[in-house]
Amino acid sequence: MSREKELYKVTLIGTAGNIALLSFKFVAGILGHSAAMIADAVHSLSDFLTDIIVLIFVNISSKPQDKSHDYGHGKFETLATFFIGMALVAAATGIIVSGAVKFADWLNGTQLEAPGKLALWAALISILVKEILYQYTVRKGRTLDSQVVVANAWHHRSDALSSVGAAIGIGGAILLGDRWTVLDPLASIVVGAMLAKVAWDLLKTSMNELTESSLSEETEHEIENIITSFPDVFEPHNLRTRRIGNRIAIEAHIRMDGELPLHLVHERASDIERKLKERFGAETHVTLHTEPTKDK
């Protein structure tokens, strides 16, 4: 199965799970009078919407390079990751504001309605289903080297964690009586805060790539070590690196003996390129500029 079809498969499985869960959560939240469960349902709705984004952008990012995109379309995956982060920010903001309003009402003496057991069962089922989806999706995302699928996996995990918070708040409100019904909106605020943290991590990663951030120092050091592993290659410099979706681009200047025949210099550059692609993937973009070690 091609990479594109694998990405579609894992995303569609997540989509099916999200549709079932968000429907169940909304019903359970409304019938069970639980702000925390409705917040959790909104989280699942954002999961569903980001699945749609992934399906659209995976199709675009899998296209080969063309006249308008010399480096391919890989950054569309990064753009999708950014949109997922923004969707999470919107969901987190709405959840936190809604919970804060209910908490303020409680402080002003309003008696909040206790959530029902249906909402608690919905939270427990959601924890199980979403953790299974996370484990499956993150494993596939890493195998396929897809940032957007890994990001979507963490969306599943954040939903599982939010359901944990919801379960604690709903369970506490049910078991401890009317005095503790405030635990339900407080749990929804915790859910929103967890969602905001995940959103920040995704936005930071995608923004770094969209603004041409270099690879880590450790990765660049490894690249230099690969280049200098050839005995007739010296002083790698002007190293530039960046990510292009699930691929990376490497540009570097190297020095070789100026008296070597051109065909040997070309052969050595090809050897370096081959070794870098063996390490970082066949789709790695490598550009090497050779310079003589002494003037001629």
C-alpha positions as CSV (number, residue, x, y, z in Angstrom):
1,M,0.0,0.0,0.0
2,S,1.4,3.5,-0.9
3,R,2.2,6.0,1.7
4,E,-0.7,8.2,0.7
5,K,-3.2,5.3,1.0
6,E,-1.7,4.4,4.4
7,L,-2.2,8.0,5.6
8,Y,-5.7,8.0,4.3
9,K,-6.5,4.7,6.1
10,V,-5.2,5.7,9.5
11,T,-7.0,9.0,9.3
12,L,-10.3,7.5,8.2
13,I,-10.1,5.0,11.1
14,G,-9.7,8.0,13.5
15,T,-12.5,9.9,11.8
16,A,-14.9,7.0,12.3
17,G,-14.0,6.8,16.0
18,N,-14.4,10.6,16.4
19,I,-17.8,10.6,14.7
20,A,-19.1,7.9,17.0
21,L,-17.6,9.5,20.2
22,L,-18.6,13.1,19.6
23,S,-22.2,12.0,18.9
24,F,-22.3,9.9,22.1
25,K,-20.6,12.6,24.2
26,F,-23.0,15.4,23.1
27,V,-26.0,13.2,23.9
28,A,-24.4,12.2,27.2
29,G,-23.4,15.8,28.1
30,I,-26.9,17.2,27.3
31,L,-28.9,14.4,29.0
32,G,-26.4,14.1,31.8
33,H,-26.3,17.9,32.4
34,S,-22.5,17.9,32.3
35,A,-20.4,20.9,31.2
36,A,-17.3,18.8,31.4
37,M,-18.8,16.2,29.0
38,I,-20.0,18.9,26.6
39,A,-16.5,20.3,26.6
40,D,-15.1,16.9,25.9
41,A,-17.6,16.5,23.1
42,V,-16.4,19.8,21.6
43,H,-12.8,18.4,21.8
44,S,-13.9,15.4,19.8
45,L,-15.6,17.6,17.3
46,S,-12.3,19.5,16.8
47,D,-10.7,16.0,16.3
48,F,-13.2,15.3,13.6
49,L,-12.6,18.6,11.9
50,T,-8.8,18.2,11.9
51,D,-9.2,14.7,10.4
52,I,-10.9,16.4,7.5
53,I,-8.0,18.8,7.2
54,V,-5.5,16.0,7.3
55,L,-7.4,14.1,4.5
56,I,-7.4,17.2,2.3
57,F,-3.7,18.1,2.9
58,V,-2.3,14.6,2.6
59,N,-3.6,14.5,-0.9
60,I,-1.9,17.8,-1.8
61,S,1.4,17.1,0.0
62,S,1.8,13.7,-1.7
63,K,2.0,15.3,-5.1
64,P,5.5,15.3,-6.7
65,Q,7.5,18.4,-7.5
66,D,6.3,20.5,-10.4
67,K,7.1,23.8,-12.1
68,S,5.5,25.9,-9.3
69,H,6.9,23.7,-6.5
70,D,10.5,22.8,-7.2
71,Y,10.9,21.2,-3.7
72,G,7.6,19.3,-3.8
73,H,4.5,19.9,-1.8
74,G,5.7,18.6,1.6
75,K,5.1,21.8,3.5
76,F,1.3,21.4,3.0
77,E,1.6,18.8,5.7
78,T,3.2,21.4,7.9
79,L,0.4,23.9,7.0
80,A,-2.1,21.2,8.0
81,T,-0.4,20.8,11.4
82,F,-0.6,24.6,11.9
83,F,-4.3,24.5,11.2
84,I,-4.8,21.7,13.7
85,G,-3.0,23.8,16.3
86,M,-5.2,26.7,15.6
87,A,-8.4,24.5,15.8
88,L,-7.1,23.3,19.2
89,V,-6.6,26.9,20.4
90,A,-10.2,27.8,19.4
91,A,-11.6,24.7,21.1
92,A,-9.5,25.3,24.3
93,T,-10.6,29.0,24.5
94,G,-14.3,28.1,24.2
95,I,-14.0,25.4,26.8
96,I,-12.1,27.5,29.3
97,V,-14.5,30.5,29.0
98,S,-17.6,28.3,29.3
99,G,-16.2,26.6,32.4
100,A,-15.1,29.9,34.0
101,V,-18.6,31.4,33.5
102,K,-20.2,28.4,35.3
103,F,-17.6,28.6,38.1
104,A,-18.4,32.4,38.5
105,D,-22.1,31.5,38.7
106,W,-21.3,29.0,41.5
107,L,-19.3,31.6,43.4
108,N,-22.3,34.0,43.2
109,G,-24.5,31.4,44.8
110,T,-26.0,29.6,41.9
111,Q,-26.7,25.9,42.5
112,L,-25.2,24.0,39.6
113,E,-27.0,20.9,38.4
114,A,-25.3,17.6,39.2
115,P,-24.2,15.6,36.2
116,G,-25.7,12.1,35.5
117,K,-24.1,8.7,35.4
118,L,-24.5,8.6,31.6
119,A,-21.9,11.4,31.4
120,L,-19.5,9.5,33.5
121,W,-19.8,6.4,31.4
122,A,-19.3,8.4,28.3
123,A,-16.0,9.8,29.7
124,L,-14.7,6.3,30.7
125,I,-15.5,4.9,27.2
126,S,-13.9,7.9,25.6
127,I,-10.7,7.3,27.6
128,L,-10.4,3.7,26.3
129,V,-11.3,4.4,22.7
130,K,-9.1,7.5,22.3
131,E,-6.1,5.9,23.9
132,I,-6.4,3.0,21.4
133,L,-6.7,5.4,18.5
134,Y,-3.6,7.4,19.8
135,Q,-1.4,4.3,20.0
136,Y,-2.5,3.1,16.5
137,T,-2.2,6.6,14.9
138,V,1.2,7.6,16.4
139,R,2.7,4.3,15.5
140,K,1.6,4.7,11.9
141,G,2.6,8.4,11.8
142,R,6.1,7.6,12.9
143,T,6.4,4.6,10.5
144,L,5.3,6.8,7.6
145,D,7.3,9.8,8.8
146,S,4.3,12.1,8.7
147,Q,4.3,15.1,11.1
148,V,0.6,15.8,10.5
149,V,-0.5,12.2,11.3
150,V,1.7,12.3,14.5
151,A,0.1,15.7,15.3
152,N,-3.3,14.1,14.8
153,A,-2.3,11.2,17.1
154,W,-1.6,13.7,19.9
155,H,-5.0,15.2,19.3
156,H,-6.4,11.7,20.1
157,R,-4.2,11.5,23.2
158,S,-5.2,15.0,24.3
159,D,-8.8,13.9,24.0
160,A,-8.1,10.8,26.1
161,L,-6.5,13.0,28.7
162,S,-9.3,15.5,28.6
163,S,-11.7,12.6,29.2
164,V,-9.7,11.7,32.3
165,G,-10.2,15.2,33.6
166,A,-13.9,15.1,32.7
167,A,-14.3,11.7,34.4
168,I,-12.7,13.0,37.6
169,G,-14.9,16.1,37.7
170,I,-18.1,14.3,36.8
171,G,-17.4,11.4,39.2
172,G,-16.6,13.8,42.0
173,A,-19.7,15.8,41.4
174,I,-21.8,12.6,41.4
175,L,-20.2,10.9,44.4
176,L,-19.7,13.9,46.7
177,G,-23.1,15.5,46.4
178,D,-24.6,18.9,45.5
179,R,-21.9,20.9,47.4
180,W,-19.3,19.6,44.9
181,T,-21.2,20.0,41.6
182,V,-18.6,22.8,40.9
183,L,-16.1,20.0,40.1
184,D,-17.8,19.5,36.8
185,P,-17.1,23.0,35.3
186,L,-13.7,23.0,37.0
187,A,-12.9,19.8,35.2
188,S,-13.9,21.5,31.9
189,I,-11.4,24.3,32.6
190,V,-8.7,21.7,33.2
191,V,-9.6,20.0,29.9
192,G,-9.3,23.3,28.1
193,A,-5.9,24.1,29.7
194,M,-4.6,20.7,28.6
195,L,-5.9,21.3,25.1
196,A,-4.2,24.7,25.0
197,K,-0.8,23.1,25.9
198,V,-1.1,20.6,23.1
199,A,-2.0,23.4,20.7
200,W,1.0,25.4,21.7
201,D,3.4,22.5,21.1
202,L,1.9,21.9,17.6
203,L,1.9,25.6,16.6
204,K,5.5,26.0,17.8
205,T,6.7,23.0,15.7
206,S,4.8,24.0,12.6
207,M,5.8,27.7,12.8
208,N,9.5,26.7,13.1
209,E,9.3,24.8,9.9
210,L,7.2,27.3,8.0
211,T,9.8,30.0,9.0
212,E,12.7,27.8,7.7
213,S,14.0,26.9,11.1
214,S,17.2,24.8,11.0
215,L,17.4,21.2,12.1
216,S,18.7,20.6,15.6
217,E,22.4,21.0,16.4
218,E,22.7,17.3,17.0
219,T,21.4,16.5,13.5
220,E,23.6,19.1,11.9
221,H,26.6,17.7,13.7
222,E,25.7,14.2,12.5
223,I,25.5,15.5,8.9
224,E,29.0,17.1,9.2
225,N,30.4,13.8,10.6
226,I,28.9,11.9,7.6
227,I,30.5,14.4,5.2
228,T,34.0,14.2,6.9
229,S,33.9,10.4,7.1
230,F,35.3,10.4,3.6
231,P,39.2,10.9,3.9
232,D,39.5,13.2,0.9
233,V,36.8,15.7,2.0
234,F,37.7,18.5,4.3
235,E,36.2,21.5,6.1
236,P,32.4,21.3,5.6
237,H,31.0,24.8,6.0
238,N,28.1,27.0,5.1
239,L,25.8,24.2,6.2
240,R,22.1,25.0,5.8
241,T,19.3,22.6,6.8
242,R,15.5,22.7,6.9
243,R,12.4,20.5,6.8
244,I,10.1,20.2,3.9
245,G,7.1,18.3,5.3
246,N,8.3,14.7,5.9
247,R,11.6,15.4,4.1
248,I,14.7,17.4,5.0
249,A,17.0,19.6,2.8
250,I,20.7,19.8,3.3
251,E,23.0,22.3,1.6
252,A,26.8,22.5,2.3
253,H,30.2,23.6,1.0
254,I,33.0,21.1,1.1
255,R,36.7,21.3,0.2
256,M,38.7,18.8,-1.8
257,D,42.2,18.7,-3.4
258,G,42.1,21.1,-6.3
259,E,44.3,18.8,-8.4
260,L,41.8,15.9,-8.4
261,P,40.1,15.2,-11.7
262,L,36.6,16.5,-12.1
263,H,35.1,13.0,-12.5
264,L,36.6,12.0,-9.1
265,V,35.2,15.1,-7.4
266,H,31.8,14.4,-8.9
267,E,32.0,10.8,-7.8
268,R,32.9,11.8,-4.2
269,A,30.0,14.3,-4.0
270,S,27.7,11.6,-5.3
271,D,29.0,9.2,-2.6
272,I,28.3,11.8,0.1
273,E,24.8,12.4,-1.2
274,R,24.1,8.7,-1.3
275,K,25.2,8.2,2.3
276,L,23.1,11.2,3.5
277,K,20.1,9.8,1.8
278,E,20.7,6.4,3.4
279,R,20.6,8.0,6.8
280,F,17.9,10.6,6.4
281,G,15.7,9.1,3.7
282,A,15.7,8.6,-0.1
283,E,13.7,11.9,-0.6
284,T,16.3,14.0,1.2
285,H,17.3,17.0,-0.9
286,V,21.1,17.4,-0.9
287,T,23.1,20.2,-2.5
288,L,26.9,20.2,-2.3
289,H,29.2,22.9,-3.5
290,T,32.9,21.7,-3.9
291,E,35.8,24.1,-3.4
292,P,39.6,23.5,-3.8
293,T,41.8,23.3,-0.7
294,K,44.3,25.6,-2.4
295,D,44.2,28.2,-5.2
296,K,45.3,27.1,-8.6
